[in-house]
Amino acid sequence: MSEPLQLYVKTWCPWCIRAKAFLDAEGYQYQEIDVEADRADYEKMIRLSGQRLTPTLVVGDKVLPDFGPEELRDFLARHCIVP
């Protein structure tokens, strides 16, 4: 079993909406973290990823910042992260 997925998002962000749709369609379970709802979550995302853009996916010690569907697919495959 893979480690838990944490997806840092802004609810209006089109890239975030695409990331959630991809993860949902593929059957992934993830914790959605709205960085606009809690400043501490936003600051944590920045510390983890080194940037301010969403979406950002965190799985254990692996971080994928500011990505589109192709980068997400590649990241999951490269790290053998399965639903």
CNS distance restraints for C-alpha pairs under 8 A (distance, minus, plus):
assign (resid   1 and name CA) (resid  82 and name CA) 7.50 0.50 0.50
assign (resid   2 and name CA) (resid  81 and name CA) 5.64 0.50 0.50
assign (resid   2 and name CA) (resid  82 and name CA) 6.29 0.50 0.50
assign (resid   2 and name CA) (resid  83 and name CA) 7.50 0.50 0.50
assign (resid   3 and name CA) (resid  59 and name CA) 6.06 0.50 0.50
assign (resid   3 and name CA) (resid  60 and name CA) 6.12 0.50 0.50
assign (resid   3 and name CA) (resid  81 and name CA) 7.95 0.50 0.50
assign (resid   4 and name CA) (resid  29 and name CA) 7.66 0.50 0.50
assign (resid   4 and name CA) (resid  30 and name CA) 6.51 0.50 0.50
assign (resid   4 and name CA) (resid  31 and name CA) 7.73 0.50 0.50
assign (resid   4 and name CA) (resid  59 and name CA) 6.07 0.50 0.50
assign (resid   4 and name CA) (resid  60 and name CA) 7.23 0.50 0.50
assign (resid   5 and name CA) (resid  29 and name CA) 7.03 0.50 0.50
assign (resid   5 and name CA) (resid  30 and name CA) 4.68 0.50 0.50
assign (resid   5 and name CA) (resid  31 and name CA) 6.19 0.50 0.50
assign (resid   5 and name CA) (resid  57 and name CA) 6.91 0.50 0.50
assign (resid   5 and name CA) (resid  58 and name CA) 5.95 0.50 0.50
assign (resid   5 and name CA) (resid  59 and name CA) 4.92 0.50 0.50
assign (resid   5 and name CA) (resid  60 and name CA) 7.80 0.50 0.50
assign (resid   6 and name CA) (resid  30 and name CA) 5.60 0.50 0.50
assign (resid   6 and name CA) (resid  31 and name CA) 4.76 0.50 0.50
assign (resid   6 and name CA) (resid  32 and name CA) 6.13 0.50 0.50
assign (resid   6 and name CA) (resid  33 and name CA) 7.02 0.50 0.50
assign (resid   6 and name CA) (resid  57 and name CA) 5.73 0.50 0.50
assign (resid   6 and name CA) (resid  58 and name CA) 5.11 0.50 0.50
assign (resid   6 and name CA) (resid  59 and name CA) 6.44 0.50 0.50
assign (resid   7 and name CA) (resid  30 and name CA) 6.65 0.50 0.50
assign (resid   7 and name CA) (resid  31 and name CA) 6.00 0.50 0.50
assign (resid   7 and name CA) (resid  32 and name CA) 4.93 0.50 0.50
assign (resid   7 and name CA) (resid  33 and name CA) 5.91 0.50 0.50
assign (resid   7 and name CA) (resid  55 and name CA) 6.78 0.50 0.50
assign (resid   7 and name CA) (resid  56 and name CA) 5.82 0.50 0.50
assign (resid   7 and name CA) (resid  57 and name CA) 4.63 0.50 0.50
assign (resid   7 and name CA) (resid  58 and name CA) 6.49 0.50 0.50
assign (resid   8 and name CA) (resid  32 and name CA) 6.12 0.50 0.50
assign (resid   8 and name CA) (resid  33 and name CA) 4.69 0.50 0.50
assign (resid   8 and name CA) (resid  34 and name CA) 6.02 0.50 0.50
assign (resid   8 and name CA) (resid  35 and name CA) 6.33 0.50 0.50
assign (resid   8 and name CA) (resid  45 and name CA) 6.97 0.50 0.50
assign (resid   8 and name CA) (resid  54 and name CA) 6.47 0.50 0.50
assign (resid   8 and name CA) (resid  55 and name CA) 5.60 0.50 0.50
assign (resid   8 and name CA) (resid  56 and name CA) 5.05 0.50 0.50
assign (resid   8 and name CA) (resid  57 and name CA) 6.29 0.50 0.50
assign (resid   9 and name CA) (resid  13 and name CA) 7.29 0.50 0.50
assign (resid   9 and name CA) (resid  16 and name CA) 5.68 0.50 0.50
assign (resid   9 and name CA) (resid  32 and name CA) 6.99 0.50 0.50
assign (resid   9 and name CA) (resid  33 and name CA) 6.00 0.50 0.50
assign (resid   9 and name CA) (resid  34 and name CA) 5.04 0.50 0.50
assign (resid   9 and name CA) (resid  35 and name CA) 6.01 0.50 0.50
assign (resid   9 and name CA) (resid  54 and name CA) 5.39 0.50 0.50
assign (resid   9 and name CA) (resid  55 and name CA) 4.98 0.50 0.50
assign (resid   9 and name CA) (resid  56 and name CA) 6.90 0.50 0.50
assign (resid  10 and name CA) (resid  16 and name CA) 6.79 0.50 0.50
assign (resid  10 and name CA) (resid  34 and name CA) 5.53 0.50 0.50
assign (resid  10 and name CA) (resid  35 and name CA) 6.03 0.50 0.50
assign (resid  10 and name CA) (resid  36 and name CA) 6.15 0.50 0.50
assign (resid  10 and name CA) (resid  54 and name CA) 6.60 0.50 0.50
assign (resid  10 and name CA) (resid  55 and name CA) 7.41 0.50 0.50
assign (resid  11 and name CA) (resid  16 and name CA) 7.15 0.50 0.50
assign (resid  11 and name CA) (resid  17 and name CA) 7.39 0.50 0.50
assign (resid  11 and name CA) (resid  34 and name CA) 6.69 0.50 0.50
assign (resid  12 and name CA) (resid  16 and name CA) 7.76 0.50 0.50
assign (resid  12 and name CA) (resid  17 and name CA) 7.60 0.50 0.50
assign (resid  13 and name CA) (resid  17 and name CA) 6.34 0.50 0.50
assign (resid  13 and name CA) (resid  54 and name CA) 7.45 0.50 0.50
assign (resid  13 and name CA) (resid  55 and name CA) 7.94 0.50 0.50
assign (resid  14 and name CA) (resid  18 and name CA) 6.26 0.50 0.50
assign (resid  15 and name CA) (resid  19 and name CA) 6.14 0.50 0.50
assign (resid  15 and name CA) (resid  54 and name CA) 7.44 0.50 0.50
assign (resid  15 and name CA) (resid  55 and name CA) 6.49 0.50 0.50
assign (resid  15 and name CA) (resid  67 and name CA) 7.33 0.50 0.50
assign (resid  15 and name CA) (resid  68 and name CA) 6.18 0.50 0.50
assign (resid  16 and name CA) (resid  20 and name CA) 6.17 0.50 0.50
assign (resid  16 and name CA) (resid  54 and name CA) 6.59 0.50 0.50
assign (resid  16 and name CA) (resid  55 and name CA) 5.03 0.50 0.50
assign (resid  17 and name CA) (resid  21 and name CA) 6.16 0.50 0.50
assign (resid  18 and name CA) (resid  22 and name CA) 6.11 0.50 0.50
assign (resid  18 and name CA) (resid  68 and name CA) 7.58 0.50 0.50
assign (resid  18 and name CA) (resid  69 and name CA) 6.89 0.50 0.50
assign (resid  19 and name CA) (resid  23 and name CA) 6.21 0.50 0.50
assign (resid  19 and name CA) (resid  55 and name CA) 7.34 0.50 0.50
assign (resid  19 and name CA) (resid  68 and name CA) 7.01 0.50 0.50
assign (resid  19 and name CA) (resid  69 and name CA) 6.20 0.50 0.50
assign (resid  19 and name CA) (resid  72 and name CA) 7.57 0.50 0.50
assign (resid  20 and name CA) (resid  24 and name CA) 5.95 0.50 0.50
assign (resid  21 and name CA) (resid  25 and name CA) 5.98 0.50 0.50
assign (resid  22 and name CA) (resid  26 and name CA) 6.18 0.50 0.50
assign (resid  22 and name CA) (resid  69 and name CA) 7.06 0.50 0.50
assign (resid  23 and name CA) (resid  27 and name CA) 6.18 0.50 0.50
assign (resid  23 and name CA) (resid  28 and name CA) 5.11 0.50 0.50
assign (resid  23 and name CA) (resid  29 and name CA) 7.55 0.50 0.50
assign (resid  24 and name CA) (resid  28 and name CA) 5.84 0.50 0.50
assign (resid  24 and name CA) (resid  29 and name CA) 7.54 0.50 0.50
assign (resid  26 and name CA) (resid  83 and name CA) 7.17 0.50 0.50
assign (resid  27 and name CA) (resid  83 and name CA) 5.63 0.50 0.50
assign (resid  28 and name CA) (resid  82 and name CA) 7.33 0.50 0.50
assign (resid  28 and name CA) (resid  83 and name CA) 4.38 0.50 0.50
assign (resid  29 and name CA) (resid  83 and name CA) 6.71 0.50 0.50
assign (resid  33 and name CA) (resid  41 and name CA) 7.26 0.50 0.50
assign (resid  34 and name CA) (resid  38 and name CA) 7.09 0.50 0.50
assign (resid  34 and name CA) (resid  41 and name CA) 7.59 0.50 0.50
assign (resid  35 and name CA) (resid  39 and name CA) 6.47 0.50 0.50
assign (resid  35 and name CA) (resid  40 and name CA) 7.94 0.50 0.50
assign (resid  35 and name CA) (resid  41 and name CA) 5.35 0.50 0.50
assign (resid  35 and name CA) (resid  42 and name CA) 4.50 0.50 0.50
assign (resid  35 and name CA) (resid  45 and name CA) 7.89 0.50 0.50
assign (resid  36 and name CA) (resid  42 and name CA) 6.93 0.50 0.50
assign (resid  38 and name CA) (resid  42 and name CA) 6.63 0.50 0.50
assign (resid  39 and name CA) (resid  43 and name CA) 6.22 0.50 0.50
assign (resid  40 and name CA) (resid  44 and name CA) 6.10 0.50 0.50
assign (resid  41 and name CA) (resid  45 and name CA) 6.15 0.50 0.50
assign (resid  42 and name CA) (resid  46 and name CA) 6.36 0.50 0.50
assign (resid  42 and name CA) (resid  52 and name CA) 7.94 0.50 0.50
assign (resid  43 and name CA) (resid  47 and name CA) 6.28 0.50 0.50
assign (resid  44 and name CA) (resid  48 and name CA) 6.14 0.50 0.50
assign (resid  45 and name CA) (resid  49 and name CA) 5.92 0.50 0.50
assign (resid  45 and name CA) (resid  50 and name CA) 7.83 0.50 0.50
assign (resid  45 and name CA) (resid  51 and name CA) 7.81 0.50 0.50
assign (resid  45 and name CA) (resid  52 and name CA) 7.48 0.50 0.50
assign (resid  45 and name CA) (resid  56 and name CA) 7.41 0.50 0.50
assign (resid  46 and name CA) (resid  50 and name CA) 5.11 0.50 0.50
assign (resid  46 and name CA) (resid  51 and name CA) 5.15 0.50 0.50
assign (resid  46 and name CA) (resid  52 and name CA) 5.57 0.50 0.50
assign (resid  47 and name CA) (resid  51 and name CA) 7.76 0.50 0.50
assign (resid  48 and name CA) (resid  63 and name CA) 7.24 0.50 0.50
assign (resid  49 and name CA) (resid  56 and name CA) 7.39 0.50 0.50
assign (resid  49 and name CA) (resid  63 and name CA) 6.34 0.50 0.50
assign (resid  49 and name CA) (resid  64 and name CA) 7.43 0.50 0.50
assign (resid  49 and name CA) (resid  65 and name CA) 5.96 0.50 0.50
assign (resid  51 and name CA) (resid  65 and name CA) 7.44 0.50 0.50
assign (resid  53 and name CA) (resid  65 and name CA) 7.06 0.50 0.50
assign (resid  53 and name CA) (resid  66 and name CA) 5.45 0.50 0.50
assign (resid  54 and name CA) (resid  65 and name CA) 6.80 0.50 0.50
assign (resid  54 and name CA) (resid  66 and name CA) 5.17 0.50 0.50
assign (resid  54 and name CA) (resid  67 and name CA) 7.69 0.50 0.50
assign (resid  55 and name CA) (resid  65 and name CA) 6.40 0.50 0.50
assign (resid  55 and name CA) (resid  66 and name CA) 5.25 0.50 0.50
assign (resid  55 and name CA) (resid  67 and name CA) 6.41 0.50 0.50
assign (resid  56 and name CA) (resid  63 and name CA) 7.13 0.50 0.50
assign (resid  56 and name CA) (resid  64 and name CA) 5.62 0.50 0.50
assign (resid  56 and name CA) (resid  65 and name CA) 4.24 0.50 0.50
assign (resid  56 and name CA) (resid  66 and name CA) 5.70 0.50 0.50
assign (resid  56 and name CA) (resid  67 and name CA) 7.24 0.50 0.50
assign (resid  57 and name CA) (resid  63 and name CA) 5.73 0.50 0.50
assign (resid  57 and name CA) (resid  64 and name CA) 5.06 0.50 0.50
assign (resid  57 and name CA) (resid  65 and name CA) 6.34 0.50 0.50
assign (resid  58 and name CA) (resid  62 and name CA) 5.79 0.50 0.50
assign (resid  58 and name CA) (resid  63 and name CA) 4.60 0.50 0.50
assign (resid  58 and name CA) (resid  64 and name CA) 6.51 0.50 0.50
assign (resid  59 and name CA) (resid  63 and name CA) 6.47 0.50 0.50
assign (resid  64 and name CA) (resid  72 and name CA) 7.66 0.50 0.50
assign (resid  64 and name CA) (resid  75 and name CA) 7.40 0.50 0.50
assign (resid  67 and name CA) (resid  71 and name CA) 5.78 0.50 0.50
assign (resid  67 and name CA) (resid  72 and name CA) 6.48 0.50 0.50
assign (resid  68 and name CA) (resid  72 and name CA) 6.23 0.50 0.50
assign (resid  69 and name CA) (resid  73 and name CA) 6.12 0.50 0.50
assign (resid  70 and name CA) (resid  74 and name CA) 6.20 0.50 0.50
assign (resid  71 and name CA) (resid  75 and name CA) 6.00 0.50 0.50
assign (resid  72 and name CA) (resid  76 and name CA) 6.19 0.50 0.50
assign (resid  73 and name CA) (resid  77 and name CA) 6.23 0.50 0.50
assign (resid  74 and name CA) (resid  78 and name CA) 5.90 0.50 0.50
assign (resid  75 and name CA) (resid  79 and name CA) 6.19 0.50 0.50
assign (resid  76 and name CA) (resid  80 and name CA) 5.90 0.50 0.50
assign (resid  76 and name CA) (resid  81 and name CA) 4.90 0.50 0.50
assign (resid  76 and name CA) (resid  82 and name CA) 7.14 0.50 0.50
assign (resid  77 and name CA) (resid  81 and name CA) 6.29 0.50 0.50
assign (resid  77 and name CA) (resid  82 and name CA) 7.93 0.50 0.50
